[in-house]
């Protein structure tokens, strides 16, 4: 566990030295449940080297948080706004609470219930 924590902190610092880290919350509207949206979001976030989480809401939307280098978070925001999973239909994407962070607060990108 200590080695994992050390690696996590080292990763956060190495990323931060190249580019500022940001955190942003999101909510995606449209046909985004029952179409593997969370799975594709997790895979895309991991591919971009981001951490955070994604979950379905009772309102039929998908919510989550992204953390990582600013350019990669912006790339993921565009993916959430315009691409999503192959069978999804995105009608609106909202992003809020964007802020600069000193280090990543999530160890990975998780699908939560």
MDAnalysis code that builds the backbone (N, CA, C; Angstrom):
import MDAnalysis as mda
import numpy as np

u = mda.Universe.empty(339, n_residues=113, atom_resindex=np.repeat(np.arange(113), 3), trajectory=True)
u.add_TopologyAttr("name", ["N", "CA", "C"] * 113)
u.add_TopologyAttr("resid", np.arange(1, 114))
u.add_TopologyAttr("resname", ["UNK", "UNK", "UNK", "UNK", "UNK", "UNK", "UNK", "UNK", "UNK", "UNK", "UNK", "UNK", "UNK", "UNK", "UNK", "UNK", "UNK", "UNK", "UNK", "UNK", "UNK", "UNK", "UNK", "UNK", "UNK", "UNK", "UNK", "UNK", "UNK", "UNK", "UNK", "UNK", "UNK", "UNK", "UNK", "UNK", "UNK", "UNK", "UNK", "UNK", "UNK", "UNK", "UNK", "UNK", "UNK", "UNK", "UNK", "UNK", "UNK", "UNK", "UNK", "UNK", "UNK", "UNK", "UNK", "UNK", "UNK", "UNK", "UNK", "UNK", "UNK", "UNK", "UNK", "UNK", "UNK", "UNK", "UNK", "UNK", "UNK", "UNK", "UNK", "UNK", "UNK", "UNK", "UNK", "UNK", "UNK", "UNK", "UNK", "UNK", "UNK", "UNK", "UNK", "UNK", "UNK", "UNK", "UNK", "UNK", "UNK", "UNK", "UNK", "UNK", "UNK", "UNK", "UNK", "UNK", "UNK", "UNK", "UNK", "UNK", "UNK", "UNK", "UNK", "UNK", "UNK", "UNK", "UNK", "UNK", "UNK", "UNK", "UNK", "UNK", "UNK"])
u.atoms.positions = np.array([
    [0.832, -1.193, 0.000],
    [0.000, 0.000, 0.000],
    [0.875, 1.255, 0.000],
    [1.916, 1.244, 0.780],
    [2.799, 2.408, 0.847],
    [3.466, 2.653, -0.503],
    [3.875, 1.583, -1.170],
    [4.485, 1.716, -2.497],
    [3.482, 2.309, -3.485],
    [2.238, 1.838, -3.417],
    [1.189, 2.375, -4.293],
    [1.011, 3.863, -4.040],
    [0.933, 4.266, -2.792],
    [0.745, 5.669, -2.450],
    [1.915, 6.503, -2.941],
    [3.134, 5.999, -2.762],
    [4.311, 6.712, -3.234],
    [4.270, 6.871, -4.754],
    [3.914, 5.813, -5.462],
    [3.833, 5.865, -6.926],
    [2.764, 6.848, -7.369],
    [1.629, 6.849, -6.673],
    [0.517, 7.750, -6.987],
    [0.945, 9.200, -6.814],
    [1.618, 9.517, -5.722],
    [2.083, 10.880, -5.469],
    [3.151, 11.263, -6.485],
    [4.060, 10.339, -6.801],
    [5.102, 10.620, -7.787],
    [4.490, 10.890, -9.153],
    [3.486, 10.112, -9.530],
    [2.803, 10.320, -10.802],
    [2.143, 11.692, -10.824],
    [1.462, 12.044, -9.747],
    [0.809, 13.351, -9.674],
    [1.823, 14.472, -9.839],
    [2.957, 14.351, -9.185],
    [3.975, 15.399, -9.263],
    [4.616, 15.465, -10.636],
    [4.868, 14.306, -11.261],
    [5.504, 14.327, -12.571],
    [4.573, 14.930, -13.610],
    [3.284, 14.631, -13.519],
    [2.322, 15.229, -14.442],
    [2.264, 16.732, -14.196],
    [2.249, 17.116, -12.923],
    [2.093, 18.516, -12.577],
    [3.278, 19.337, -13.078],
    [4.470, 18.766, -13.112],
    [5.620, 19.528, -13.554],
    [5.510, 19.875, -15.035],
    [4.826, 19.077, -15.821],
    [4.664, 19.325, -17.249],
    [3.472, 20.228, -17.548],
    [2.403, 20.057, -16.830],
    [1.166, 20.771, -17.128],
    [0.315, 20.827, -15.859],
    [-0.427, 21.927, -15.694],
    [-1.234, 22.038, -14.482],
    [-2.342, 20.990, -14.482],
    [-2.653, 20.502, -13.287],
    [-3.718, 19.524, -13.095],
    [-5.016, 20.263, -12.801],
    [-6.106, 19.750, -13.375],
    [-7.410, 20.323, -13.066],
    [-8.398, 19.219, -12.709],
    [-9.456, 19.628, -12.072],
    [-10.572, 18.751, -11.725],
    [-11.835, 19.431, -12.234],
    [-12.740, 18.644, -12.792],
    [-14.010, 19.194, -13.267],
    [-15.108, 18.151, -13.088],
    [-16.286, 18.608, -12.673],
    [-17.464, 17.743, -12.550],
    [-18.262, 17.843, -13.840],
    [-18.987, 16.772, -14.181],
    [-19.780, 16.794, -15.412],
    [-21.098, 16.057, -15.236],
    [-22.057, 16.414, -16.093],
    [-23.330, 15.704, -16.193],
    [-23.697, 15.672, -17.672],
    [-24.037, 14.474, -18.162],
    [-24.335, 14.271, -19.566],
    [-25.802, 13.855, -19.703],
    [-26.502, 14.504, -20.624],
    [-27.931, 14.293, -20.845],
    [-28.152, 13.644, -22.210],
    [-29.272, 12.933, -22.340],
    [-29.645, 12.290, -23.594],
    [-29.841, 10.796, -23.378],
    [-29.647, 10.031, -24.418],
    [-29.713, 8.566, -24.302],
    [-28.318, 8.091, -23.900],
    [-28.098, 8.071, -22.580],
    [-26.768, 7.758, -22.052],
    [-26.794, 6.622, -21.028],
    [-27.955, 6.032, -20.808],
    [-28.046, 4.869, -19.932],
    [-28.500, 3.675, -20.756],
    [-27.960, 2.493, -20.437],
    [-28.306, 1.286, -21.163],
    [-27.603, 1.182, -22.508],
    [-26.563, 2.004, -22.713],
    [-25.828, 2.007, -23.983],
    [-24.309, 1.934, -23.751],
    [-23.912, 1.396, -22.589],
    [-22.503, 1.218, -22.213],
    [-21.740, 2.543, -22.126],
    [-22.452, 3.627, -21.849],
    [-21.823, 4.944, -21.764],
    [-20.764, 4.983, -20.667],
    [-21.082, 4.434, -19.497],
    [-20.110, 4.462, -18.390],
    [-18.853, 3.681, -18.745],
    [-19.028, 2.529, -19.340],
    [-17.881, 1.682, -19.708],
    [-16.973, 2.403, -20.707],
    [-17.567, 3.018, -21.729],
    [-16.781, 3.747, -22.716],
    [-16.134, 4.990, -22.110],
    [-16.831, 5.634, -21.193],
    [-16.265, 6.802, -20.517],
    [-15.045, 6.395, -19.704],
    [-15.164, 5.311, -18.957],
    [-14.034, 4.816, -18.175],
    [-12.858, 4.478, -19.093],
    [-13.113, 3.753, -20.164],
    [-12.038, 3.340, -21.080],
    [-11.362, 4.557, -21.727],
    [-12.149, 5.536, -22.127],
    [-11.587, 6.732, -22.760],
    [-10.788, 7.544, -21.750],
    [-11.317, 7.686, -20.538],
    [-10.584, 8.393, -19.492],
    [-9.253, 7.719, -19.184],
    [-9.261, 6.401, -19.077],
    [-8.021, 5.665, -18.806],
    [-7.034, 5.826, -19.959],
    [-7.528, 5.768, -21.182],
    [-6.667, 5.921, -22.361],
    [-5.974, 7.286, -22.357],
    [-6.682, 8.302, -21.889],
    [-6.124, 9.655, -21.826],
    [-5.275, 9.883, -20.578],
    [-5.216, 8.894, -19.682],
    [-4.428, 9.025, -18.460],
    [-5.110, 9.812, -17.366],
    [-6.441, 9.886, -17.428],
    [-7.202, 10.625, -16.418],
    [-7.654, 9.708, -15.298],
    [-8.011, 10.315, -14.177],
    [-8.634, 9.598, -13.067],
    [-9.959, 10.276, -12.774],
    [-10.799, 9.567, -12.016],
    [-12.093, 10.122, -11.644],
    [-13.112, 9.026, -11.498],
    [-14.364, 9.384, -11.803],
    [-15.448, 8.414, -11.665],
    [-16.588, 8.789, -12.591],
    [-17.483, 7.819, -12.818],
    [-18.673, 8.013, -13.632],
    [-19.785, 7.151, -13.057],
    [-21.018, 7.673, -13.049],
    [-22.152, 6.898, -12.541],
    [-23.440, 7.333, -13.230],
    [-24.412, 6.438, -13.236],
    [-25.766, 6.759, -13.682],
    [-26.495, 7.488, -12.564],
    [-27.453, 8.336, -12.933],
    [-28.292, 9.001, -11.939],
    [-29.728, 8.498, -12.086],
    [-30.524, 8.723, -11.073],
    [-31.941, 8.339, -11.145],
    [-32.715, 9.201, -12.135],
    [-32.147, 10.342, -12.521],
    [-32.790, 11.236, -13.490],
    [-32.523, 10.814, -14.938],
    [-31.750, 9.736, -15.132],
    [-31.466, 9.251, -16.483],
    [-30.241, 9.883, -17.126],
    [-29.466, 10.619, -16.341],
    [-28.237, 11.228, -16.844],
    [-27.035, 10.426, -16.359],
    [-25.866, 10.861, -16.762],
    [-24.611, 10.296, -16.277],
    [-23.820, 11.446, -15.671],
    [-23.290, 11.227, -14.472],
    [-22.496, 12.239, -13.781],
    [-21.127, 11.680, -13.459],
    [-20.182, 12.591, -13.231],
    [-18.864, 12.142, -12.819],
    [-17.920, 13.284, -12.569],
    [-16.659, 12.895, -12.406],
    [-15.598, 13.865, -12.176],
    [-14.372, 13.416, -12.957],
    [-13.673, 14.380, -13.542],
    [-12.432, 14.135, -14.263],
    [-11.303, 14.857, -13.556],
    [-10.125, 14.230, -13.507],
    [-8.937, 14.886, -12.978],
    [-7.743, 14.476, -13.829],
    [-6.882, 15.443, -14.091],
    [-5.667, 15.165, -14.837],
    [-5.120, 16.423, -15.467],
    [-4.148, 16.257, -16.376],
    [-3.580, 17.412, -17.068],
    [-4.657, 18.161, -17.847],
    [-4.574, 19.471, -17.823],
    [-5.621, 20.305, -18.406],
    [-5.940, 19.922, -19.850],
    [-4.932, 19.692, -20.683],
    [-5.196, 19.385, -22.094],
    [-5.942, 18.066, -22.260],
    [-5.637, 17.088, -21.415],
    [-6.308, 15.784, -21.493],
    [-7.740, 15.876, -20.971],
    [-7.964, 16.665, -19.920],
    [-9.319, 16.876, -19.409],
    [-10.157, 17.566, -20.481],
    [-9.593, 18.563, -21.160],
    [-10.323, 19.257, -22.226],
    [-10.654, 18.296, -23.369],
    [-9.737, 17.395, -23.694],
    [-9.994, 16.390, -24.729],
    [-11.136, 15.463, -24.315],
    [-11.151, 15.076, -23.046],
    [-12.222, 14.214, -22.540],
    [-13.554, 14.957, -22.520],
    [-13.538, 16.241, -22.191],
    [-14.772, 17.028, -22.201],
    [-15.362, 17.049, -23.613],
    [-14.538, 17.209, -24.618],
    [-15.024, 17.211, -25.993],
    [-15.603, 15.843, -26.355],
    [-14.953, 14.756, -25.904],
    [-15.460, 13.400, -26.144],
    [-16.837, 13.230, -25.485],
    [-16.975, 13.696, -24.250],
    [-18.254, 13.596, -23.543],
    [-19.330, 14.447, -24.213],
    [-18.958, 15.565, -24.768],
    [-19.893, 16.489, -25.407],
    [-20.375, 15.960, -26.766],
    [-19.507, 15.255, -27.491],
    [-19.821, 14.969, -28.886],
    [-19.766, 13.504, -29.320],
    [-19.139, 12.629, -28.538],
    [-18.926, 11.252, -29.007],
    [-19.680, 10.244, -28.158],
    [-19.227, 10.021, -26.938],
    [-19.861, 9.030, -26.064],
    [-19.721, 7.617, -26.600],
    [-20.581, 6.744, -26.141],
    [-20.551, 5.359, -26.623],
    [-21.240, 5.280, -27.982],
    [-20.967, 4.219, -28.751],
    [-21.537, 4.126, -30.100],
    [-23.059, 4.227, -30.169],
    [-23.773, 3.717, -29.177],
    [-25.239, 3.739, -29.223],
    [-25.868, 4.871, -28.424],
    [-25.029, 5.741, -27.866],
    [-25.572, 6.865, -27.101],
    [-25.986, 8.002, -28.034],
    [-26.816, 8.890, -27.484],
    [-27.192, 10.131, -28.175],
    [-27.135, 11.242, -27.135],
    [-26.132, 12.068, -27.226],
    [-25.901, 13.136, -26.255],
    [-26.652, 14.384, -26.696],
    [-27.495, 14.901, -25.802],
    [-28.224, 16.134, -26.123],
    [-27.625, 17.357, -25.427],
    [-26.941, 17.132, -24.299],
    [-26.354, 18.250, -23.554],
    [-25.266, 17.715, -22.640],
    [-24.205, 18.498, -22.486],
    [-23.131, 18.176, -21.547],
    [-22.853, 19.419, -20.706],
    [-22.919, 19.261, -19.402],
    [-22.651, 20.374, -18.488],
    [-21.377, 20.085, -17.709],
    [-20.532, 21.097, -17.593],
    [-19.284, 20.988, -16.839],
    [-19.263, 22.112, -15.819],
    [-18.920, 21.784, -14.578],
    [-18.896, 22.805, -13.531],
    [-17.819, 22.484, -12.508],
    [-17.590, 23.432, -11.636],
    [-16.624, 23.297, -10.539],
    [-15.210, 23.019, -11.035],
    [-14.832, 23.571, -12.184],
    [-13.460, 23.385, -12.671],
    [-12.506, 24.138, -11.761],
    [-11.436, 23.454, -11.365],
    [-10.453, 24.099, -10.496],
    [-9.091, 23.461, -10.695],
    [-8.074, 24.239, -10.421],
    [-6.701, 23.733, -10.434],
    [-6.489, 22.957, -9.153],
    [-5.826, 21.802, -9.263],
    [-5.542, 20.975, -8.087],
    [-4.040, 20.725, -7.999],
    [-3.574, 20.487, -6.787],
    [-2.150, 20.227, -6.552],
    [-1.759, 18.792, -6.913],
    [-2.694, 17.860, -6.647],
    [-2.425, 16.462, -6.954],
    [-3.748, 15.741, -7.199],
    [-3.659, 14.599, -7.833],
    [-4.847, 13.797, -8.121],
    [-5.409, 13.236, -6.824],
    [-6.738, 13.222, -6.683],
    [-7.345, 12.694, -5.457],
    [-8.012, 11.341, -5.672],
    [-8.003, 10.836, -6.901],
    [-8.534, 9.511, -7.200],
    [-7.385, 8.641, -7.690],
    [-7.340, 7.365, -7.289],
    [-6.253, 6.498, -7.742],
    [-6.437, 5.939, -9.152],
    [-7.665, 5.994, -9.679],
    [-7.963, 5.404, -10.997],
    [-9.232, 6.039, -11.534],
    [-9.739, 5.490, -12.623],
    [-11.012, 5.948, -13.174],
    [-12.023, 4.827, -12.957],
    [-13.007, 5.082, -12.110],
    [-13.954, 4.035, -11.696],
    [-15.373, 4.291, -12.165],
    [-16.059, 3.185, -12.436],
    [-17.506, 3.217, -12.635],
    [-18.106, 2.969, -11.268],
    [-18.955, 3.884, -10.798],
    [-19.583, 3.705, -9.485],
    [-21.077, 3.498, -9.667],
    [-21.689, 2.972, -8.639],
    [-23.138, 2.699, -8.663],
    [-23.888, 3.806, -7.981],
])
